[in-house]
Amino acid sequence: MTVLILLLLLALILGGAGFALRVLWWIAVVVAVLWLLGFVFRSAGTGGAKGRWYRW
């Protein structure tokens, strides 16, 4: 019985990790798209020094 509970707990942990990794992949894709769009808008705008789209 204890082994069954441990196996179910392990499956739950690994399933949760898989879901979290999938969500993190989607977040990474969205951030990468926004980052690339920043380059497009940087070249289209007038911009300041060297056409930077960020303030640092």
N, C-alpha and C positions, 0 to 999 in steps of 0.2 A: 504494500500500500504506500509506503514512504517513497519507494522508487517511482511509482506512478505519479505521485504528487510532485516529486522533483523533476520528472520529465515534462509534466504539464507546465510547471513553473519555468523551466528552461525554454520550452516552446513559446510561452507567453513573452518572455524577455527577448528572444530572438525575433519574434514577430513584431514586437514594438520597436526594436532597433531597425528592422527593415523598413517599417513605416516612417520612422524618423529620418532615415537616410534618403528615402524617396522624397520626403518633403524638403530636405536640405538640398537635394539635387535640383528641384524646381526653383527654390529660392536662388541657387547659384545661377541657373539659366536666366532668371529675370534680372538679376544684378548684372550679368554679362551683357545682356541686351541693352540695358540702360547705359552701361559703360560705353558700348559701341555707338549708341545713339548720341552720346556726348561728343564723340569725335565728329560725327556728321554735323551736329548743330554748331560745333566750334568753328568748323570751316565755313559755315553759312553765315554766321554772325560777324559783326564788325569786331567785337572783342577788344581787349585791352592789350597788355604787353604779350606779344607772341600769340595772340588769339586764344588765350586760355579761357576755358569755360568754368573753371573753379577758382576759388578765391585764395588758395594758399600759395 
